[in-house]
């Protein structure tokens, strides 16, 4: 692995020093390959790789008559893993949600969100956290978000605060902690990061730099949630580069039914689900899903099965 790392660094420096920048401009795929290498000196991929390319963009149209009266999704029967058992009909639930892409803008009224599957090297780890948090209601949502940011930024477990290490142990167990620790990064000096990311597209360069700064904050005693949030969630609205996908757009779920997402910031999302009669009974588990923004600089959202208002489920 050291030989691979040494070869990668020498090769990168060669490109920088010889001025062969055009080599990196041949394809977007190459950019993403380079980003995977840069964001982990052990050549590990990004923690979460879900992108808009994972969205089924076929148009979904549901008549208004079918959406006149909704059922409370959170009052439906559940499986042992927390998933909901749903028959045909129209359902609504507002769940706790989480930022899964640092260095992007929080949801705004102009952002259309569509279904995509949760993918990436750490996707199963994140699913485990979003599932198990329901069994630990004493753990605050913002602490779960901190843990997710630590995973996304590939922070070393030893650099987390004692409190956050304890929360990680509760939600992940010993095996999960070992998985957490695989493929993490140290803090890369700004000068080195600037060189390594100089030929990346601006969006990927920004994410790599933000994740590095987040790793630095996690390693500093006294860093607060607000400090890390300022890096992870940009103020203002994202540029609307896909206006054809408006807020409240329906999208096709891999389970065959239709969903739409209405975020309120990054920590709360109203999910609407429509299941046609011909589909029969389906299993709905939001922790496997991502509310994916159509606009490229907006926040990618992880979802839980936990309603924001438990009393509203009765």
Secondary structure, DSSP 8 states (H G I E B T S, - for coil): -HHHHHHHHHHHHHHHHHT-GGGGGS-HHHHHHHHHHHT-TT----S----GGGS--S-----GGGGSS-EEGGGS-B-TTS-EEE-SEEEEEEEEEEE-STTEE---TT--EEEEE--STTHHHHHHHHHHGGG-TTS-HHHHHHHHHHHHTT--GGGS-HHHHHHHHHHHHHHHHHHHTTT------HHHHHHHTTTS-HHHHHHHHHHHHHHHHHHSTT--HHHHHHHHEESS----S-TTS-TT--EE-TTSSEEEEEESSSSEEEEEEEE-GGG--EEE-GGGEEEEESSTTB--EEEEEEES-GGGG-
